[in-house]
């Protein structure tokens, strides 16, 4: 009978030890999960910020090309005005 009690005590001790280890492991995993969740949220925020920057850059490029087009158009108009002036001078002779 004493041997049965000793065997039960031994198994109970092993069970308690295993339970403590599992509880400890569970806490570690919860902490790790929390850290990873925070990191994921930070990365999502950074992606959102970068997407906004890309939108702004794309908009600025489109405006820049429009400015260049305006400059080219003005230059072309000035060339036409010079040609017209030359024609008027030629006709007035």
Residue frames as a rotation matrix with the C-alpha (Angstrom) as fourth column:
UNK 1
0.567 0.824 0.000 0.00
0.824 -0.567 0.000 0.00
0.000 0.000 -1.000 0.00
UNK 2
0.427 -0.512 -0.745 2.85
0.176 -0.761 0.624 2.33
-0.887 -0.397 -0.235 0.88
UNK 3
-0.627 -0.688 0.367 4.41
0.449 0.066 0.891 1.72
-0.637 0.723 0.268 -2.53
UNK 4
-0.063 0.715 0.697 1.18
0.977 -0.096 0.188 2.72
0.201 0.693 -0.692 -4.26
UNK 5
0.815 0.336 -0.472 1.06
0.478 -0.850 0.220 5.97
-0.327 -0.405 -0.854 -2.28
UNK 6
-0.032 -0.920 -0.390 4.71
0.134 -0.391 0.911 6.68
-0.990 -0.023 0.136 -3.12
UNK 7
-0.619 -0.145 0.772 4.01
0.743 0.211 0.636 6.02
-0.255 0.967 -0.023 -6.78
UNK 8
0.419 0.846 0.330 1.00
0.885 -0.461 0.058 8.36
0.201 0.268 -0.942 -6.72
UNK 9
0.667 -0.239 -0.705 3.03
0.253 -0.818 0.517 11.05
-0.700 -0.524 -0.485 -4.93
UNK 10
-0.437 -0.893 0.102 5.80
0.335 -0.056 0.940 10.72
-0.834 0.446 0.324 -7.51
UNK 11
-0.403 0.370 0.837 3.34
0.907 0.038 0.419 11.01
0.123 0.928 -0.351 -10.38
UNK 12
0.710 0.680 -0.181 1.63
0.703 -0.698 0.134 13.95
-0.035 -0.222 -0.974 -8.69
UNK 13
0.261 -0.720 -0.643 4.98
0.192 -0.614 0.765 15.68
-0.946 -0.323 -0.022 -8.23
UNK 14
-0.697 -0.528 0.485 5.87
0.533 0.070 0.843 15.11
-0.479 0.846 0.233 -11.88
UNK 15
0.044 0.821 0.569 2.47
0.970 -0.172 0.173 16.39
0.240 0.544 -0.804 -12.91
UNK 16
0.773 0.214 -0.598 2.86
0.457 -0.841 0.289 19.58
-0.441 -0.497 -0.748 -10.81
UNK 17
-0.184 -0.929 -0.320 6.34
0.190 -0.353 0.916 20.18
-0.964 0.107 0.242 -12.24
UNK 18
-0.646 0.000 0.763 5.13
0.756 0.140 0.640 19.72
-0.107 0.990 -0.090 -15.77
UNK 19
0.459 0.882 0.107 2.21
0.882 -0.467 0.063 22.08
0.105 0.066 -0.992 -15.06
UNK 20
0.499 -0.354 -0.791 4.60
0.260 -0.809 0.527 24.77
-0.827 -0.468 -0.312 -13.76
UNK 21
-0.613 -0.779 0.131 6.74
0.315 -0.089 0.945 24.46
-0.725 0.620 0.300 -16.87
UNK 22
-0.365 0.554 0.748 3.71
0.916 0.068 0.396 24.71
0.169 0.830 -0.532 -19.12
UNK 23
0.702 0.602 -0.380 2.41
0.677 -0.730 0.093 27.76
-0.222 -0.323 -0.920 -17.27
UNK 24
0.098 -0.771 -0.629 5.82
0.122 -0.618 0.777 29.39
-0.988 -0.153 0.034 -17.58
UNK 25
-0.749 -0.356 0.558 6.01
0.540 0.160 0.826 28.54
-0.384 0.921 0.072 -21.28
UNK 26
0.127 0.904 0.407 2.52
0.983 -0.169 0.069 29.92
0.131 0.392 -0.911 -21.79
UNK 27
0.673 0.072 -0.737 3.50
0.367 -0.897 0.247 33.23
-0.643 -0.437 -0.630 -20.19
UNK 28
-0.396 -0.893 -0.212 6.59
0.115 -0.278 0.954 33.46
-0.911 0.353 0.213 -22.38
UNK 29
-0.630 0.211 0.747 4.53
0.775 0.237 0.587 32.79
-0.053 0.949 -0.312 -25.49
UNK 30
0.518 0.852 -0.073 1.97
0.852 -0.522 -0.047 35.41
-0.078 -0.038 -0.996 -24.48
UNK 31
0.352 -0.488 -0.799 4.74
0.107 -0.827 0.552 37.97
-0.930 -0.280 -0.239 -24.00
UNK 32
-0.712 -0.656 0.250 6.25
0.272 0.071 0.960 37.08
-0.647 0.751 0.128 -27.34
UNK 33
-0.201 0.746 0.635 2.85
0.977 0.107 0.183 37.34
0.069 0.657 -0.751 -28.99
UNK 34
0.687 0.455 -0.566 2.34
0.559 -0.829 0.011 40.78
-0.465 -0.324 -0.824 -27.48
UNK 35
-0.111 -0.830 -0.547 5.73
-0.027 -0.548 0.836 41.98
-0.993 0.108 0.038 -28.70
UNK 36
-0.799 -0.196 0.568 5.09
0.503 0.299 0.811 40.63
-0.329 0.934 -0.140 -32.19
UNK 37
0.207 0.945 0.254 1.63
0.977 -0.188 -0.099 42.20
-0.046 0.269 -0.962 -32.29
UNK 38
0.577 -0.071 -0.813 3.10
0.204 -0.952 0.228 45.58
-0.790 -0.298 -0.535 -31.38
UNK 39
-0.522 -0.844 -0.121 5.78
0.003 -0.144 0.990 45.19
-0.853 0.516 0.078 -34.01
UNK 40
-0.506 0.430 0.748 3.17
0.856 0.360 0.372 44.26
-0.109 0.828 -0.550 -36.60
UNK 41
0.601 0.771 -0.212 1.11
0.751 -0.635 -0.181 47.34
-0.274 -0.050 -0.960 -35.76
UNK 42
0.222 -0.610 -0.761 4.19
-0.058 -0.787 0.614 49.55
-0.973 -0.092 -0.210 -36.02
UNK 43
-0.775 -0.536 0.335 5.05
0.253 0.223 0.942 48.07
-0.579 0.814 -0.037 -39.40
UNK 44
-0.056 0.838 0.542 1.47
0.997 0.074 -0.013 48.55
-0.051 0.540 -0.840 -40.62
UNK 45
0.700 0.280 -0.657 1.65
0.369 -0.930 -0.004 52.20
-0.612 -0.239 -0.754 -39.58
UNK 46
-0.240 -0.882 -0.407 4.96
-0.125 -0.387 0.913 52.62
-0.963 0.270 -0.018 -41.36
UNK 47
-0.660 0.074 0.748 3.54
0.698 0.428 0.574 51.04
-0.277 0.901 -0.334 -44.54
UNK 48
0.443 0.893 0.072 0.60
0.880 -0.418 -0.226 53.46
-0.171 0.164 -0.972 -44.39
UNK 49
0.484 -0.348 -0.803 2.97
0.004 -0.917 0.399 56.41
-0.875 -0.196 -0.442 -44.01
UNK 50
-0.608 -0.789 0.082 5.11
0.041 0.072 0.997 55.23
-0.793 0.610 -0.011 -46.91
UNK 51
-0.285 0.599 0.748 2.04
0.948 0.292 0.128 54.76
-0.142 0.746 -0.651 -49.12
UNK 52
0.733 0.541 -0.413 1.06
0.518 -0.837 -0.178 58.35
-0.442 -0.083 -0.893 -48.37
UNK 53
0.047 -0.812 -0.582 4.55
-0.195 -0.579 0.792 59.54
-0.980 0.076 -0.186 -49.28
UNK 54
-0.705 -0.263 0.659 4.36
0.513 0.452 0.730 57.62
-0.490 0.852 -0.184 -52.56
UNK 55
0.282 0.888 0.364 1.03
0.950 -0.205 -0.236 59.30
-0.135 0.412 -0.901 -53.36
UNK 56
0.706 -0.062 -0.705 2.51
0.095 -0.979 0.180 62.70
-0.701 -0.194 -0.686 -52.64
UNK 57
-0.382 -0.919 -0.096 5.57
-0.075 -0.072 0.995 61.96
-0.921 0.387 -0.042 -54.77
UNK 58
-0.480 0.272 0.834 3.42
0.835 0.433 0.340 60.80
-0.268 0.859 -0.435 -57.65
UNK 59
0.654 0.754 -0.057 1.32
0.719 -0.643 -0.262 63.95
-0.234 0.131 -0.963 -57.41
UNK 60
0.421 -0.560 -0.714 4.40
-0.136 -0.817 0.560 66.14
-0.897 -0.139 -0.420 -57.31
UNK 61
-0.627 -0.650 0.429 5.80
0.295 0.311 0.903 64.40
-0.721 0.693 -0.003 -60.39
UNK 62
-0.031 0.690 0.723 2.60
0.997 0.073 -0.026 65.04
-0.071 0.720 -0.690 -62.30
UNK 63
0.845 0.289 -0.451 2.66
0.318 -0.948 -0.012 68.71
-0.431 -0.133 -0.892 -61.31
UNK 64
-0.021 -0.942 -0.334 6.32
-0.101 -0.331 0.938 68.95
-0.995 0.054 -0.088 -62.26
UNK 65
-0.600 -0.176 0.781 5.69
0.691 0.378 0.616 67.53
-0.404 0.909 -0.105 -65.69
UNK 66
0.481 0.831 0.279 2.84
0.875 -0.434 -0.215 69.99
-0.058 0.348 -0.936 -66.12
UNK 67
0.631 -0.336 -0.699 5.18
-0.002 -0.902 0.432 72.86
-0.775 -0.271 -0.570 -65.24
UNK 68
-0.496 -0.852 0.164 7.66
0.123 0.118 0.985 71.63
-0.859 0.509 0.046 -67.81
UNK 69
-0.237 0.505 0.830 4.91
0.962 0.239 0.129 71.42
-0.134 0.829 -0.543 -70.41
UNK 70
0.792 0.525 -0.311 3.91
0.511 -0.849 -0.134 75.01
-0.335 -0.053 -0.941 -69.62
UNK 71
0.155 -0.824 -0.544 7.51
-0.162 -0.565 0.809 76.17
-0.975 -0.038 -0.221 -70.09
UNK 72
-0.672 -0.403 0.621 7.78
0.474 0.411 0.779 74.36
-0.569 0.818 -0.085 -73.40
UNK 73
0.198 0.838 0.509 4.48
0.978 -0.132 -0.164 75.80
-0.070 0.530 -0.845 -74.57
UNK 74
0.755 0.030 -0.655 5.57
0.164 -0.976 0.144 79.34
-0.635 -0.216 -0.741 -73.63
UNK 75
-0.302 -0.943 -0.137 8.83
-0.055 -0.127 0.990 78.86
-0.952 0.306 -0.013 -75.47
UNK 76
-0.518 0.175 0.837 7.00
0.807 0.423 0.411 77.65
-0.283 0.889 -0.360 -78.57
UNK 77
0.617 0.787 0.005 4.60
0.763 -0.597 -0.248 80.61
-0.192 0.157 -0.969 -78.42
UNK 78
0.442 -0.532 -0.722 7.55
-0.099 -0.829 0.551 83.00
-0.892 -0.172 -0.419 -78.16
UNK 79
-0.643 -0.659 0.389 9.10
0.279 0.271 0.921 81.39
-0.713 0.701 0.010 -81.23
UNK 80
-0.091 0.706 0.702 5.84
0.994 0.104 0.024 81.82
-0.057 0.701 -0.711 -83.16
UNK 81
0.775 0.366 -0.515 5.60
0.404 -0.914 -0.042 85.48
-0.486 -0.175 -0.856 -82.09
UNK 82
-0.094 -0.893 -0.441 9.15
-0.131 -0.428 0.894 86.10
-0.987 0.142 -0.077 -83.34
UNK 83
-0.679 -0.120 0.725 8.33
0.620 0.436 0.653 84.44
-0.394 0.892 -0.221 -86.66
UNK 84
0.380 0.887 0.261 5.18
0.921 -0.336 -0.199 86.54
-0.089 0.316 -0.945 -87.00
UNK 85
0.599 -0.226 -0.769 7.16
0.073 -0.940 0.333 89.69
-0.798 -0.255 -0.546 -86.23
UNK 86
-0.536 -0.842 0.060 9.70
0.070 0.027 0.997 88.73
-0.842 0.538 0.044 -88.91
UNK 87
-0.373 0.500 0.782 6.87
0.920 0.309 0.241 88.18
-0.121 0.809 -0.575 -91.39
UNK 88
0.698 0.654 -0.291 5.37
0.632 -0.754 -0.180 91.57
-0.338 -0.058 -0.939 -90.59
UNK 89
0.156 -0.728 -0.668 8.74
-0.167 -0.686 0.708 93.25
-0.974 0.001 -0.229 -91.08
UNK 90
-0.723 -0.432 0.539 9.18
0.384 0.396 0.834 91.43
-0.574 0.810 -0.120 -94.38
UNK 91
-0.003 0.832 0.554 5.68
0.999 0.020 -0.025 92.41
-0.032 0.554 -0.832 -95.58
UNK 92
0.716 0.317 -0.622 6.11
0.396 -0.918 -0.012 96.01
-0.575 -0.238 -0.783 -94.60
UNK 93
-0.346 -0.899 -0.268 9.18
0.133 -0.330 0.934 96.40
-0.929 0.287 0.234 -96.87
